[in-house]
Amino acid sequence: MSKTLIYKIEFFNYWHSGSGLSGSTYADSIVNKTERNLPFIPGKTLKGLLRDAAERINALNPDLVGNNFISVVFGKRSDDKQSTKEEEGVAFFTNALLSEDLSNRIENDKNNLSDSLYTVISSTRIDKNGQAEDGSLRQLEVTIPVTLYAGIEHFPTDYEEEIKYCMDWIKEMGQNRNRGLGKCKFSIVKN
């Protein structure tokens, strides 16, 4: 038996889910945005993040998150180190998006509210003398704290506890999470 599992990602500070693109003089790296100029996180990124959490938990305690859960939900990797072949899992991970209600309110506002969702932060490398190193200034576009919603389609209902453990494991995500960005909480939406 399977269902679509809906979950939310609440961000508590600025975060950056990178598009891989540069914003020219605006920023060295810009965030993923929909065609409506709204932030999103690709489903593929979320699948990888949750799989990594599952594999880490499994390494610590296979009773909490077992190999069967990992291979059924995320897919089975080939034992051959040379091969990139993978047997697909049954679950499909959707992109994480703002709620439809909030998206519509932002899009229909005449003050161009979508631009208010982003800001640019700067960083530079400091040398041993306390001076900024030449050419080290970097500008990163970040998104303000928001809540995004995503789904896992065809999710086997027998594995809801395991996916909760994986979601609880994730405390931050995105670029520069080791420098304080992207603090977040994943949780399943009941309805």
Contact map, one row per residue, 1 for C-alpha under 8 A:
11100000000000000000000000000000000000000000000000000000000000000000000000000000000000000000000000000000000000000000000000000000000000000000000000000000000111000000000000000000000000000000000
11110000000000000000000000000000000000000000000000000000000000000000000000000000000000000000000000000000000000000000000000000000000000000000000000000000011110000000000000000000000000000000000
11111000000000000000000000000000000000000000000000000000000000000000000000000000000000000000000000000000000000000000000000000000000000000000000000000000111110000000000000000000000000000000000
01111100000000000000000000000000000000000000000000000000000000000000000000000000000000000000000000000000000000000000000000000000000000000000000000000011111000000000000000000000000000000000000
00111110000000000000000000000000000000000000000000000000000000000000000000000000000000000000000000000000000000000000000000000000000000000000000000000011101000000000000000000000000000000001100
00011111000000000000000000000000000000000000000000000000000000000000000000000000000000000000000000000000000000000000000000000000000000000000000000001111000000000000000000000000000000000001110
00001111100000000000000000000000000000000000000000000000000000000000000000000000000000000000000000000000000000000000000000000000000000000000000000001110000000000000000000000000000000000111100
00000111110000000000000000000000000000000000000000000000000000000000000000000000000000000000000100000000000000000000000000000000000000000000000000111100000000000000000000000000000000000111100
00000011111000000000000000000000000000000000000000000000000000000000000000000000000000000000000100000000000000000000000000000000000000000000000000111000000000000000000000000000000000011110000
00000001111100000000000000000000000000000000000000000000000000000000000000000000000000000000000000000000000000000000000000000000000000000000000011110000000000000000000000000000000000011100000
00000000111111100000000000000000000000000000000000000000000000000000000000000000000000000000000000000000000000000000000000000000000000000000000011100000000000000000000000000000000001111000000
00000000011111000000000000000000000000000000000000000000000000000000000000000000000000000000000000000000000000000000000000000000000000000000000011000000000000000000000000000000000001110000000
00000000001111100000000000000000000000000000000000000000000000000000000000000000000000000000000000000000000000000000000000000000000000000000000110000000000000000000000000000000000011110000000
00000000001111110000000000000000000000000000000000000000000000000000000000000000000000000000000000000000000000000000000000000000000000000000011110000000000000000000000000000000000011100000000
00000000001011111000000000000000000000000000000000000000000000000000000000000000000000000000000000000000000000000000000000000000000000000000011110000000000000000000000000001110100011100000000
00000000000001111100000000000110000000000000000000000000000000000000000000000000000000000000000000000000000000000000000000000000000000000001111000000000000000000000000000000111000011000000000
00000000000000111110000000000011000000011000000000000000000000000000000000000000000000000000000000000000000000000000000000000000000000000000000000000000000000000000000000001110000000000000000
00000000000000011111100000001111000000000000000000000000000000000000000000000000000000000000000000000000000000000000000000000000000000000000000000000000000000000000000000000110000000000000000
00000000000000001111100000001111100000000000000000000000000000000000000000000000000000000000000000000000000000000000000000000000000000000000000000000000000000000000000000000000000000000000000
00000000000000000111110000001110000000000000000000000000000000000000000000000000000000000000000000000000000000000000000000000000000000000000000000000000000000000000000000000000000000000000000
00000000000000000111111000011100000000000000000000000000000000000000000000000000000000000000000000000000000000000000000000000000000000000000000000000000000000000000000000000000000000000000000
00000000000000000001111100111100000000000000000000000000000000000000000000000000000000000000000000000000000000000000000000000000000000000000000000000000000000000000000000000000000000000000000
00000000000000000000111111111100000000000000000000000000000000000000000000000000000000000000000000000000000000000000000000000000000000000000000000000000000000000000000000000000000000000000000
00000000000000000000011111110000000000000000000000000000000000000000000000000000000000000000000000000000000000000000000000000000000000000000000000000000000000000000000000000000000000000000000
00000000000000000000001111110000000000000000000000000000000000000000000000000000000000000000000000000000000000000000000000000000000000000000000000000000000000000000000000000000000000000000000
00000000000000000000001111110000000000000000000000000000000000000000000000000000000000000000000000000000000000000000000000000000000000000010000000000000000000000000000000000000000000000000000
00000000000000000000011111111100000000000000000000000000000000000000000000000000000000000000000000000000000000000000000100000000000000000111100000000000000000000000000000000000000000000000000
00000000000000000000111111111100000000000000000000000000000000000000000000000000000000000000000000000000000000000000000000000000000000000111100000000000000000000000000000000000000000000000000
00000000000000000111111000111110000000000000000000000000000000000000000000000000000000000000000000000000000000000000000000000000000000000011100000000000000000000000000000000000000000000000000
00000000000000010111111000111111000000000000000000000000000000000000000000000000000000000000000000000000000000000000000000000000000000000001110000000000000000000000000000000000000000000000000
00000000000000011111000000001111100000100000000000000000000000000000000000000000000000000000000000000000000000000000000000000000000000000000111000000000000000000000000000000000000000000000000
00000000000000001110000000000111110000111000000000000000000000000000000000000000000000000000000000000000000000000000000000000000000000000000000000000000000000000000000000000000000000000000000
00000000000000000010000000000011111111110000000000000000000000000000000000000000000000000000000000000000000000000000000000000000000000000000000000000000000000000000000000000000000000000000000
00000000000000000000000000000001111111110000000000000000000000000000000000000000000000000000000000000000000000000000000000000000000000000000000000000000000000000000000000000000000000000000000
00000000000000000000000000000000111111000000000000000000000000000000000000000000000000000000000000000000000000000000000000000000000000000000000000000000000000000000000000000000000000000000000
00000000000000000000000000000000111111000000000000000000000000000000000000000000000000000000000000000000001000000000000000000000000000000000000000000000000000000000000000000000000000000000000
00000000000000000000000000000000111111100000000000000000000000000000000000000000000000000000000000000000000000000110000000000000000000000000000000000000000000000000000000000000000000000000000
00000000000000000000000000000000111111110000000000000000000000000000000000000000000000000000000001000010000000000100100000000000000000000000000000000000000000000000000000000000000000000000000
00000000000000000000000000000011110011111000000000000000000000000000000000000000000000000000000011000000000000000000000000000000000000000000001000000000000000000000000000000000000000000000000
00000000000000001000000000000001110001111100000000000000000000000000000000000000000000000000001111000000000000000000000000000000000000000000000000010000000000000000000000000000000000000000000
00000000000000001000000000000001000000111110110000000000000000000000000000000000000000000000001110000000000000000000000000000000000000000000000000000000000000000000000000000000000000000000000
00000000000000000000000000000000000000011111110000000000000000000000000000000000000000000000011100000000000000000000000000000000000000000000000000000000000000000000000000000000000000000000000
00000000000000000000000000000000000000001111111000000000000000000000000000000000000000000000111100000000000000000000000000000000000000000000000000000100000000000000000000000000000000000000000
00000000000000000000000000000000000000000111111100000000000000000000000000000000000000000000111000000000000000000000000000000000000000000000000000000000000000000000000000000000000000000000000
00000000000000000000000000000000000000001111111110000000000000000000000000000000000000000000000000000000000000000000000000000000000000000000000000000000000000000000000000000000000000000000000
00000000000000000000000000000000000000001111111111000000000000000000000000000000000000000000101000000000000000000000000000000000000000000000000000000000000000000000000000000000000000000000000
00000000000000000000000000000000000000000011111111100000000000000000000001000000000000000000100000000000000000000000000000000000000000000000000000000000000000000000000000000000000000000000000
00000000000000000000000000000000000000000001111111110000000000000000000000000000000000000000000000000000000000000000000000000000000000000000000000000000000000000000000000000000000000000000000
00000000000000000000000000000000000000000000111111111000000000000000000000000000000000000000000000000000000000000000000000000000000000000000000000000000000000000000000001000000000000000000000
00000000000000000000000000000000000000000000011111111100000000000000000000000000000000000000000000000000000000000000000000000000000000000000000000000000000000000010011001000000000000000000000
00000000000000000000000000000000000000000000001111111110000000000000010001000000000000000000000000000000000000000000000000000000000000000000000000000000000000000000010000000000000000000000000
00000000000000000000000000000000000000000000000111111111000000000000000000000000000000000000000000000000000000000000000000000000000000000000000000000000000000000000000000000000000000000000000
00000000000000000000000000000000000000000000000011111111100000000000000000000000000000000000000000000000000000000000000000000000000000000000000000000000000000000000011011000000000000000000000
00000000000000000000000000000000000000000000000001111111110000001000010000000000000000000000000000000000000000000000000000000000000000000000000000000000000000000010110000000000000000000000000
00000000000000000000000000000000000000000000000000111111111000001000010000000000000000000000000000000000000000000000000000000000000000000000000000000000000000000000000000000000000000000000000
00000000000000000000000000000000000000000000000000011111111100000000000000000000000000000000000000000000000000000000000000000000000000000000000000000000000000000000000000000000000000000000000
00000000000000000000000000000000000000000000000000001111111111011000000000000000000000000000000000000000000000000000000000000000000000000000000000000000000000000000010000000000000000000000000
00000000000000000000000000000000000000000000000000000111111111111110000000000000000000000000000000000000000000000000000000000000000000000000000000000000000000000000000000000000000000000000000
00000000000000000000000000000000000000000000000000000011111111000000000000000000000000000000000000000000000000000000000000000000000000000000000000000000000000000000000000000000000000000000000
00000000000000000000000000000000000000000000000000000001111111000000000000000000000000000000000000000000000000000000000000000000000000000000000000000000000000000000000000000000000000000000000
00000000000000000000000000000000000000000000000000000000111111111000000000000000000000000000000000000000000000000000000000000000000000000000000000000000000000000000000000000000000000000000000
00000000000000000000000000000000000000000000000000000000111111111110000000000000000000000000000000000000000000000000000000000000000000000000000000000000000000000000000000000000000000000000000
00000000000000000000000000000000000000000000000000000000010011111100000000000000000000000000000000000000000000000000000000000000000000000000000000000000000000000000000000000000000000000000000
00000000000000000000000000000000000000000000000000000000110011111100000000000000000000000000000000000000000000000000000000000000000000000000000000000000000000000100100000000000000000000000000
00000000000000000000000000000000000000000000000000000110110011111110110000000000000000000000000000000000000000000000000000000000000000000000000000000000000000000100100000000000000000000000000
00000000000000000000000000000000000000000000000000000000010001111111110000000000000000000000000000000000000000000000000000000000000000000000000000000000000000000000000000000000000000000000000
00000000000000000000000000000000000000000000000000000000010001001111111000000000000000000000000000000000000000000000000000000000000000000000000000000000000000000000000000000000000000000000000
00000000000000000000000000000000000000000000000000000000000000000111111100000000000000000000000000000000000000000000000000000000000000000000000000000000000000000000000000000000000000000000000
00000000000000000000000000000000000000000000000000000000000000001111111111000000000000000000000000000000000000000000000000000000000000000000000000000000000000100100000000000000000000000000000
00000000000000000000000000000000000000000000000000100110000000001111111111110000000000000000000000000000000000000000000000000000000000000000000000000000000000000000000000000000000000000000000
00000000000000000000000000000000000000000000000000000000000000000011111111111000000000001000000000000000000000000000000000000000000000000000000000000000000000000000000000000000000000000000000
00000000000000000000000000000000000000000000000000000000000000000001111111110000000000001110000000000000000000000000000000000000000000000000000000000000000000000000000000000000000000000000000
00000000000000000000000000000000000000000000000000000000000000000000111111100000000000001110000000000000000000000000000000000000000000000000000000000000001100000000000000000000000000000000000
00000000000000000000000000000000000000000000001000100000000000000000111111110000000000011110000000000000000000000000000000000000000000000000000000000000000000000000000000000000000000000000000
00000000000000000000000000000000000000000000000000000000000000000000011111111000000001111100000000000000000000000000000000000000000000000000000000000000000000000000000000000000000000000000000
00000000000000000000000000000000000000000000000000000000000000000000011101111100000001111000000000000000000000000000000000000000000000000000000000000000000000000000000000000000000000000000000
00000000000000000000000000000000000000000000000000000000000000000000001000111110000111100000000000000000000000000000000000000000000000000000000000000000000000000000000000000000000000000000000
00000000000000000000000000000000000000000000000000000000000000000000000000011111101111100000000000000000000000000000000000000000000000000000000000000000000000000000000000000000000000000000000
00000000000000000000000000000000000000000000000000000000000000000000000000001111100000000000000000000000000000000000000000000000000000000000000000000000000000000000000000000000000000000000000
00000000000000000000000000000000000000000000000000000000000000000000000000000111111000000000000000000000000000000000000000000000000000000000000000000000000000000000000000000000000000000000000
00000000000000000000000000000000000000000000000000000000000000000000000000000111111100000000000000000000000000000000000000000000000000000000000000000000000000000000000000000000000000000000000
00000000000000000000000000000000000000000000000000000000000000000000000000000001111100000000000000000000000000000000000000000000000000000000000000000000000000000000000000000000000000000000000
00000000000000000000000000000000000000000000000000000000000000000000000000000101111110000000000000000000000000000000000000000000000000000000000000000000000000000000000000000000000000000000000
00000000000000000000000000000000000000000000000000000000000000000000000000001100111111000000000000000000000000000000000000000000000000000000000000000000000000000000000000000000000000000000000
00000000000000000000000000000000000000000000000000000000000000000000000000001100001111100000000000000000000000000000000000000000000000000000000000000000000000000000000000000000000000000000000
00000000000000000000000000000000000000000000000000000000000000000000000000111100000111110000000000000000000000000000000000000000000000000000000000000000000000000000000000000000000000000000000
00000000000000000000000000000000000000000000000000000000000000000000000000111100000011111000000000000000000000000000000000000000000000000000000000000000000000000000000000000000000000000000000
00000000000000000000000000000000000000000000000000000000000000000000000001110000000001111100000000000000000000000000000000000000000000000000000000000000000000000000000000000000000000000000000
00000000000000000000000000000000000000000000000000000000000000000000001111110000000000111110000000000000000000000000000000000000000000000000000000000000000000000000000000000000000000000000000
00000000000000000000000000000000000000000000000000000000000000000000000111100000000000011111000000000000000000000000000000000000000000000000000000000000011000000000000000000000000000000000000
00000000000000000000000000000000000000000000000000000000000000000000000111000000000000001111100000000000000000000000000000000000000000000000000000000001111100000000000000000000000000000000000
00000000000000000000000000000000000000000000000000000000000000000000000000000000000000000111110000000000000000000000000000000000000000000000000000000001111000000000000000000000000000000000000
00000000000000000000000000000000000000000011011000000000000000000000000000000000000000000011111000000000000000000000000000000000000000000000000000000111100000000000000000000000000000000000000
00000000000000000000000000000000000000000111000000000000000000000000000000000000000000000001111100000000000000000000000000000000000000000000000000000111100000000000000000000000000000000000000
00000000000000000000000000000000000000011111010000000000000000000000000000000000000000000000111110000000000000000000000000000000000000000000000000000110000000000000000000000000000000000000000
00000001100000000000000000000000000000011110000000000000000000000000000000000000000000000000011111000000000000000000000000000000000000000000000000011110000000000000000000000000000000000000000
00000000000000000000000000000000000000111000000000000000000000000000000000000000000000000000001111100000000000000000000000000000000000000000000000011100000000000000000000000000000000000000000
00000000000000000000000000000000000001110000000000000000000000000000000000000000000000000000000111110110000000000000000000000000000000000000000001111000000000000000000000000000000000000000000
00000000000000000000000000000000000000000000000000000000000000000000000000000000000000000000000011111110000000000000000000000000000000000000000000111000000000000000000000000000000000000000000
00000000000000000000000000000000000000000000000000000000000000000000000000000000000000000000000001111111000000000000000000000000000000000000000000000000000000000000000000000000000000000000000
00000000000000000000000000000000000000000000000000000000000000000000000000000000000000000000000000111111100000000000000000000000000000000000000000000000000000000000000000000000000000000000000
00000000000000000000000000000000000000000000000000000000000000000000000000000000000000000000000001111111110000000000000000000000000000000000000000000000000000000000000000000000000000000000000
00000000000000000000000000000000000001000000000000000000000000000000000000000000000000000000000001111111111000000000000000000000000000000000000000000000000000000000000000000000000000000000000
00000000000000000000000000000000000000000000000000000000000000000000000000000000000000000000000000011111111100000000000000000000000000000000000000000000000000000000000000000000000000000000000
00000000000000000000000000000000000000000000000000000000000000000000000000000000000000000000000000001111111110000000000000000000000000000000000000000000000000000000000000000000000000000000000
00000000000000000000000000000000000000000000000000000000000000000000000000000000000000000000000000000111111110011100000000000000000000000000000000000000000000000000000000000000000000000000000
00000000000000000000000000000000000100000000000000000000000000000000000000000000000000000000000000000011111110011100000000000000000000000000000000000000000000000000000000000000000000000000000
00000000000000000000000000000000000000000000000000000000000000000000000000000000000000000000000000000001111111000000000000000000000000000000000000000000000000000000000000000000000000000000000
00000000000000000000000000000000000000000000000000000000000000000000000000000000000000000000000000000000111111111000000000000000000000000000000000000000000000000000000000000000000000000000000
00000000000000000000000000000000000000000000000000000000000000000000000000000000000000000000000000000000000111111000000000000000000000000000000000000000000000000000000000000000000000000000000
00000000000000000000000000000000000000000000000000000000000000000000000000000000000000000000000000000000000011111000000000000000000000000000000000000000000000000000000000000000000000000000000
00000000000000000000000000000000000000000000000000000000000000000000000000000000000000000000000000000000011011111111000000000000000000000000000000000000000000000000000000000000000000000000000
00000000000000000000000000000000000000000000000000000000000000000000000000000000000000000000000000000000011011111111100000000000000000000000000000000000000000000000000000000000000000000000000
00000000000000000000000000000000000011000000000000000000000000000000000000000000000000000000000000000000011000011111110000000000000000000000000000000000000000000000000000000000000000000000000
00000000000000000000000000000000000010000000000000000000000000000000000000000000000000000000000000000000000000011111110000000000000000000000000000000000000000000000000000000000000000000000000
00000000000000000000000000000000000000000000000000000000000000000000000000000000000000000000000000000000000000011111111000000000000000000000000000000000000000000000000000000000000000000000000
00000000000000000000000000000000000001000000000000000000000000000000000000000000000000000000000000000000000000001111111000000000000000000000001100000000000000000000000000000000000000000000000
00000000000000000000000000000000000000000000000000000000000000000000000000000000000000000000000000000000000000000111111100000000000000000000111100000000000000000000000000000000000000000000000
00000000000000000000000000000000000000000000000000000000000000000000000000000000000000000000000000000000000000000001111110000000000000000000111100000000000000000000000000000000000000000000000
00000000000000000000000000100000000000000000000000000000000000000000000000000000000000000000000000000000000000000000011111000000000000000011110000000000000000000000000000000000000000000000000
00000000000000000000000000000000000000000000000000000000000000000000000000000000000000000000000000000000000000000000001111100000000000000011110000000000000000000000000000000000000000000000000
00000000000000000000000000000000000000000000000000000000000000000000000000000000000000000000000000000000000000000000000111110000000000001111000000000000000000000000000000000000000000000000000
00000000000000000000000000000000000000000000000000000000000000000000000000000000000000000000000000000000000000000000000011111000000000011110000000000000000000000000000000000000000000000000000
00000000000000000000000000000000000000000000000000000000000000000000000000000000000000000000000000000000000000000000000001111100000110011100000000000000000000000000000000000000000000000000000
00000000000000000000000000000000000000000000000000000000000000000000000000000000000000000000000000000000000000000000000000111110000110011000000000000000000000000000000000000000000000000000000
00000000000000000000000000000000000000000000000000000000000000000000000000000000000000000000000000000000000000000000000000011111111110000000000000000000000000000000000000000000000000000000000
00000000000000000000000000000000000000000000000000000000000000000000000000000000000000000000000000000000000000000000000000001111111110000000000000000000000000000000000000000000000000000000000
00000000000000000000000000000000000000000000000000000000000000000000000000000000000000000000000000000000000000000000000000000111111000000000000000000000000000000000000000000000000000000000000
00000000000000000000000000000000000000000000000000000000000000000000000000000000000000000000000000000000000000000000000000000111111000000000000000000000000000000000000000000000000000000000000
00000000000000000000000000000000000000000000000000000000000000000000000000000000000000000000000000000000000000000000000000000111111100000000000000000000000000000000000000000000000000000000000
00000000000000000000000000000000000000000000000000000000000000000000000000000000000000000000000000000000000000000000000000000111111110000000000000000000000000000000000000000000000000000000000
00000000000000000000000000000000000000000000000000000000000000000000000000000000000000000000000000000000000000000000000000011110011111010000000000000000000000000000000000000000000000000000000
00000000000000000000000000000000000000000000000000000000000000000000000000000000000000000000000000000000000000000000000000011110001111110000000000000000000000000000000000000000000000000000000
00000000000000000000000000000000000000000000000000000000000000000000000000000000000000000000000000000000000000000000000000000000000111111000000000000000000000000000000000000000000000000000000
00000000000000000000000000000000000000000000000000000000000000000000000000000000000000000000000000000000000000000000000000000000000011111000000000000000000000000000000000000000000000000000000
00000000000000000000000000000000000000000000000000000000000000000000000000000000000000000000000000000000000000000000000000111000000111111100000000000000000000000000000000000000000000000000000
00000000000000000000000000000000000000000000000000000000000000000000000000000000000000000000000000000000000000000000000001111000000001111110000000000000000000000000000000000000000000000000000
00000000000000000000000000110000000000000000000000000000000000000000000000000000000000000000000000000000000000000000000001110000000000011111000000000000000000000000000000000000000000000000000
00000000000000000000000001111000000000000000000000000000000000000000000000000000000000000000000000000000000000000000000111100000000000001111100000000000000000000000000000000000000000000000000
00000000000000010000000000111100000000000000000000000000000000000000000000000000000000000000000000000000000000000000000111000000000000000111110000000000000000000000000000000000000000000000000
00000000000000010000000000111110000000000000000000000000000000000000000000000000000000000000000000000000000000000000011110000000000000000011111000000000000000000000000000000000000000000000000
00000000000001110000000000000110000000000000000000000000000000000000000000000000000000000000000000000000000000000000011110000000000000000001111100000000000000000000000000000000000000000000000
00000000000001110000000000000010000000100000000000000000000000000000000000000000000000000000000000000000000000000000111000000000000000000000111110000000000000000000000000000000000000000000000
00000000000011100000000000000000000000000000000000000000000000000000000000000000000000000000000000000000000000000000111000000000000000000000011111000000000000000000000000000000000000000000000
00000000011111100000000000000000000000000000000000000000000000000000000000000000000000000000000000000000000000000000000000000000000000000000001111100000000000000000000000000000000000000000000
00000000011100000000000000000000000000000000000000000000000000000000000000000000000000000000000001000000000000000000000000000000000000000000000111110000000000000000000000000000000000000000000
00000001111000000000000000000000000000000000000000000000000000000000000000000000000000000000000001100000000000000000000000000000000000000000000011111000000000000000000000000000000000000000000
00000001110000000000000000000000000000010000000000000000000000000000000000000000000000000000000111100000000000000000000000000000000000000000000001111100000000000000000000000000000000000000000
00000111100000000000000000000000000000000000000000000000000000000000000000000000000000000000000111100000000000000000000000000000000000000000000000111110000000000000000000000000000000000000000
00000111000000000000000000000000000000000010000000000000000000000000000000000000000000000000111110000000000000000000000000000000000000000000000000011111000000000000000000000000000000000000000
00011110000000000000000000000000000000000000000000000000000000000000000000000000000000000000111100000000000000000000000000000000000000000000000000001111100000000000000000000000000000000000000
00011100000000000000000000000000000000000000000000000000000000000000000000000000000000000011110000000000000000000000000000000000000000000000000000000111111000000000000000000000000000000000000
00111000000000000000000000000000000000000000000000000000000000000000000000000000000000000011110000000000000000000000000000000000000000000000000000000011111000000000000000000000000000000000000
01110000000000000000000000000000000000000000000000000000000000000000000000000000000000000111000000000000000000000000000000000000000000000000000000000001111100000000000000000000000000000000000
01111000000000000000000000000000000000000000000000000000000000000000000010000000000000000111000000000000000000000000000000000000000000000000000000000001111110100000000000000000000000000000000
11100000000000000000000000000000000000000000000000000000000000000000000010000000000000000010000000000000000000000000000000000000000000000000000000000000011111110000000000000000000000000000000
11100000000000000000000000000000000000000000000000000000000000000000000000000000000000000000000000000000000000000000000000000000000000000000000000000000001111110000000000000000000000000000000
10000000000000000000000000000000000000000000000000000000000000000000000000000000000000000000000000000000000000000000000000000000000000000000000000000000000111111000000000000000000000000000000
00000000000000000000000000000000000000000000000000000000000000000000100000000000000000000000000000000000000000000000000000000000000000000000000000000000001111111110000000000000000000000000000
00000000000000000000000000000000000000000000000000000000000000000000000000000000000000000000000000000000000000000000000000000000000000000000000000000000000111111111000000000000000000000000000
00000000000000000000000000000000000000000000000000000000000000000000000000000000000000000000000000000000000000000000000000000000000000000000000000000000000001111111100000000000000000000000000
00000000000000000000000000000000000000000000000000000000000000011000100000000000000000000000000000000000000000000000000000000000000000000000000000000000000000111111110000000000000000000000000
00000000000000000000000000000000000000000000000001000100000000000000000000000000000000000000000000000000000000000000000000000000000000000000000000000000000000111111111000000000000000000000000
00000000000000000000000000000000000000000000000000000000000000000000000000000000000000000000000000000000000000000000000000000000000000000000000000000000000000011111111100000000000000000011000
00000000000000000000000000000000000000000000000000000100000000011000000000000000000000000000000000000000000000000000000000000000000000000000000000000000000000001111111110000000000000000000000
00000000000000000000000000000000000000000000000001101100100000000000000000000000000000000000000000000000000000000000000000000000000000000000000000000000000000000111111111000000000000000000000
00000000000000000000000000000000000000000000000001001000000000000000000000000000000000000000000000000000000000000000000000000000000000000000000000000000000000000011111111000000000000001110000
00000000000000000000000000000000000000000000000000000000000000000000000000000000000000000000000000000000000000000000000000000000000000000000000000000000000000000001111111100000000000001110000
00000000000000000000000000000000000000000000000000001000000000000000000000000000000000000000000000000000000000000000000000000000000000000000000000000000000000000000111111100000000000000000000
00000000000000000000000000000000000000000000000011001000000000000000000000000000000000000000000000000000000000000000000000000000000000000000000000000000000000000000011111111000000000011100000
00000000000000000000000000000000000000000000000000000000000000000000000000000000000000000000000000000000000000000000000000000000000000000000000000000000000000000000000111111000000000111000000
00000000000000000000000000000000000000000000000000000000000000000000000000000000000000000000000000000000000000000000000000000000000000000000000000000000000000000000000001111100100011111000000
00000000000000101000000000000000000000000000000000000000000000000000000000000000000000000000000000000000000000000000000000000000000000000000000000000000000000000000000001111110100011110000000
00000000000000111100000000000000000000000000000000000000000000000000000000000000000000000000000000000000000000000000000000000000000000000000000000000000000000000000000000011111100011000000000
00000000000000111100000000000000000000000000000000000000000000000000000000000000000000000000000000000000000000000000000000000000000000000000000000000000000000000000000000001111100011000000000
00000000000000010000000000000000000000000000000000000000000000000000000000000000000000000000000000000000000000000000000000000000000000000000000000000000000000000000000000000111111111000000000
00000000000000100000000000000000000000000000000000000000000000000000000000000000000000000000000000000000000000000000000000000000000000000000000000000000000000000000000000011111111111100000000
00000000000000000000000000000000000000000000000000000000000000000000000000000000000000000000000000000000000000000000000000000000000000000000000000000000000000000000000000000001111110000000000
00000000000000000000000000000000000000000000000000000000000000000000000000000000000000000000000000000000000000000000000000000000000000000000000000000000000000000000000000000001111110000000000
00000000000000000000000000000000000000000000000000000000000000000000000000000000000000000000000000000000000000000000000000000000000000000000000000000000000000000000000000000001111111100000000
00000000000011110000000000000000000000000000000000000000000000000000000000000000000000000000000000000000000000000000000000000000000000000000000000000000000000000000000000011111111111100000000
00000000001111110000000000000000000000000000000000000000000000000000000000000000000000000000000000000000000000000000000000000000000000000000000000000000000000000000000000011111100111110000000
00000000001111100000000000000000000000000000000000000000000000000000000000000000000000000000000000000000000000000000000000000000000000000000000000000000000000000000000000111000100111111000000
00000000111110000000000000000000000000000000000000000000000000000000000000000000000000000000000000000000000000000000000000000000000000000000000000000000000000000000000001111000000001111100000
00000000111000000000000000000000000000000000000000000000000000000000000000000000000000000000000000000000000000000000000000000000000000000000000000000000000000000000001101110000000000111110000
00000011110000000000000000000000000000000000000000000000000000000000000000000000000000000000000000000000000000000000000000000000000000000000000000000000000000000000001101000000000000011111000
00000011100000000000000000000000000000000000000000000000000000000000000000000000000000000000000000000000000000000000000000000000000000000000000000000000000000000001001100000000000000001111100
00001111000000000000000000000000000000000000000000000000000000000000000000000000000000000000000000000000000000000000000000000000000000000000000000000000000000000001000000000000000000000111110
00001111000000000000000000000000000000000000000000000000000000000000000000000000000000000000000000000000000000000000000000000000000000000000000000000000000000000000000000000000000000000011111
00000100000000000000000000000000000000000000000000000000000000000000000000000000000000000000000000000000000000000000000000000000000000000000000000000000000000000000000000000000000000000001111
00000000000000000000000000000000000000000000000000000000000000000000000000000000000000000000000000000000000000000000000000000000000000000000000000000000000000000000000000000000000000000000111
